[in-house]
Amino acid sequence: MSEKNRSNNGGPLRRLWRNPLVRYGLSAVFGVSGLLLVVGSVNSTLEATNTVEFCISCHDMRTNFEEYKKTVHYSNRVGVRAGCSDCHVPKKNWFAEIRRKIVAANDVWAELVGTIDTREKFEAKRLEMARHEWVRMKESDSSGCRNCHSYESMDMESQDRLSKKKHVQAVESGKTCIDCHKGIAHEMPKVQADNE
């Protein structure tokens, strides 16, 4: 065989690659593998940023964490603990979780640029930030609360008289958790507490 014929035929891998079935099959395998790698990386990042350790390490939540540790959501008679993401990150929809993470990046940005980088600055913005969170929770029908709580699972008969009355009224009037339970896991903003 002449040198020219050998170079035209190419090696076995080149001949294999010329087969469209092989070429498209390998492209599909590499494409799907790349997509799975990206999705896996995004999911791993979401899980890492859903931890309490992440939340209290990247911005001024350490003080909020200390106030949260004094609430029933941290320590209670049944031993169930809610972490930051249980209340602040939607669980039902992956896209809603991504959207929430993007919005939450504003807090990180505010920390980095010095808007809330000290306790005094944080307290000065607490009411504004709390109002944003209350609106978000109301718009989502308190989905963060409903990750653990639901009217359907409540044993109304075992609640004290006032709680039972309020919960029945809330169901009948279409109220959501945040309408009555502001300040359940964090201190109320001072201005708000003074007004109520």
ZIZI-V621015 format. One record per residue. N is the residue number from 1. RES is the residue in one letter. SS is DSSP state (alpha for helix, beta for strand, coil for the rest). D_FIRST is the distance of its C-alpha to the first C-alpha in Angstrom with 2 decimals. Layout:
BEGIN
N_RES_SS_D_FIRST, N_RES_SS_D_FIRST
END
This chain:
BEGIN
1_M_coil_0.00, 2_S_coil_3.73, 3_E_alpha_6.66, 4_K_alpha_8.19, 5_N_alpha_6.39, 6_R_alpha_6.89, 7_S_alpha_10.32, 8_N_alpha_11.16, 9_N_alpha_10.87, 10_G_coil_12.77, 11_G_coil_13.95, 12_P_alpha_15.99, 13_L_alpha_19.18, 14_R_alpha_18.08, 15_R_alpha_17.06, 16_L_alpha_20.39, 17_W_alpha_22.29, 18_R_alpha_21.23, 19_N_coil_23.22, 20_P_alpha_26.74, 21_L_alpha_28.54, 22_V_alpha_27.12, 23_R_alpha_27.67, 24_Y_alpha_31.24, 25_G_alpha_32.03, 26_L_alpha_31.22, 27_S_alpha_33.08, 28_A_alpha_36.03, 29_V_alpha_36.05, 30_F_alpha_36.05, 31_G_alpha_38.63, 32_V_alpha_40.94, 33_S_alpha_40.61, 34_G_alpha_41.59, 35_L_alpha_44.49, 36_L_alpha_45.73, 37_L_alpha_45.59, 38_V_alpha_47.67, 39_V_alpha_50.16, 40_G_alpha_50.48, 41_S_alpha_51.12, 42_V_alpha_53.72, 43_N_alpha_55.44, 44_S_alpha_55.52, 45_T_alpha_57.05, 46_L_alpha_59.59, 47_E_alpha_60.61, 48_A_alpha_60.98, 49_T_alpha_63.12, 50_N_coil_65.29, 51_T_coil_66.72, 52_V_alpha_70.22, 53_E_alpha_68.88, 54_F_alpha_66.71, 55_C_alpha_69.61, 56_I_alpha_72.08, 57_S_alpha_69.72, 58_C_alpha_68.66, 59_H_coil_71.98, 60_D_coil_75.72, 61_M_alpha_75.75, 62_R_alpha_76.95, 63_T_alpha_80.56, 64_N_alpha_79.92, 65_F_alpha_78.39, 66_E_alpha_81.62, 67_E_alpha_83.70, 68_Y_alpha_81.38, 69_K_coil_81.86, 70_K_coil_85.54, 71_T_coil_84.83, 72_V_coil_84.52, 73_H_coil_80.84, 74_Y_coil_80.19, 75_S_coil_82.67, 76_N_coil_84.48, 77_R_coil_86.02, 78_V_coil_82.97, 79_G_coil_80.37, 80_V_coil_78.11, 81_R_coil_76.85, 82_A_coil_75.40, 83_G_coil_72.99, 84_C_alpha_72.55, 85_S_alpha_69.69, 86_D_alpha_71.64, 87_C_alpha_74.08, 88_H_alpha_72.15, 89_V_coil_68.69, 90_P_coil_68.19, 91_K_coil_66.61, 92_K_coil_66.08, 93_N_coil_63.52, 94_W_alpha_60.47, 95_F_alpha_60.70, 96_A_alpha_64.42, 97_E_alpha_63.65, 98_I_alpha_61.14, 99_R_alpha_63.73, 100_R_alpha_66.40, 101_K_alpha_64.26, 102_I_alpha_63.74, 103_V_alpha_67.49, 104_A_alpha_68.28, 105_A_alpha_66.21, 106_N_alpha_69.22, 107_D_alpha_71.22, 108_V_alpha_68.65, 109_W_alpha_68.65, 110_A_alpha_72.47, 111_E_alpha_72.44, 112_L_alpha_69.98, 113_V_coil_71.87, 114_G_coil_75.22, 115_T_coil_76.78, 116_I_coil_77.48, 117_D_coil_76.59, 118_T_coil_80.11, 119_R_alpha_82.43, 120_E_alpha_84.89, 121_K_alpha_82.30, 122_F_alpha_80.99, 123_E_alpha_84.54, 124_A_alpha_85.18, 125_K_alpha_82.17, 126_R_alpha_82.70, 127_L_alpha_84.64, 128_E_alpha_82.11, 129_M_alpha_79.18, 130_A_alpha_81.17, 131_R_alpha_81.95, 132_H_alpha_78.26, 133_E_alpha_77.53, 134_W_alpha_80.46, 135_V_alpha_79.30, 136_R_alpha_75.75, 137_M_alpha_77.14, 138_K_alpha_79.50, 139_E_alpha_76.77, 140_S_coil_74.61, 141_D_coil_77.63, 142_S_coil_77.59, 143_S_alpha_74.19, 144_G_alpha_74.13, 145_C_alpha_77.41, 146_R_alpha_76.25, 147_N_coil_73.30, 148_C_coil_76.03, 149_H_coil_79.19, 150_S_coil_80.02, 151_Y_coil_83.32, 152_E_coil_82.29, 153_S_coil_81.91, 154_M_coil_85.16, 155_D_coil_88.05, 156_M_alpha_90.70, 157_E_alpha_93.49, 158_S_alpha_92.82, 159_Q_coil_92.93, 160_D_coil_96.18, 161_R_alpha_98.28, 162_L_alpha_97.30, 163_S_alpha_93.52, 164_K_alpha_93.64, 165_K_alpha_95.60, 166_K_alpha_93.25, 167_H_alpha_90.09, 168_V_alpha_91.55, 169_Q_alpha_92.53, 170_A_alpha_89.07, 171_V_alpha_87.44, 172_E_alpha_89.93, 173_S_alpha_89.58, 174_G_coil_85.78, 175_K_coil_85.89, 176_T_coil_82.96, 177_C_alpha_83.11, 178_I_alpha_83.11, 179_D_alpha_86.18, 180_C_alpha_88.32, 181_H_coil_86.30, 182_K_coil_85.62, 183_G_coil_85.80, 184_I_coil_84.91, 185_A_coil_82.23, 186_H_coil_82.95, 187_E_coil_86.18, 188_M_coil_87.45, 189_P_coil_87.41, 190_K_alpha_90.84, 191_V_alpha_91.79, 192_Q_alpha_90.81, 193_A_alpha_92.69, 194_D_alpha_95.75, 195_N_alpha_95.69, 196_E_coil_95.42
END
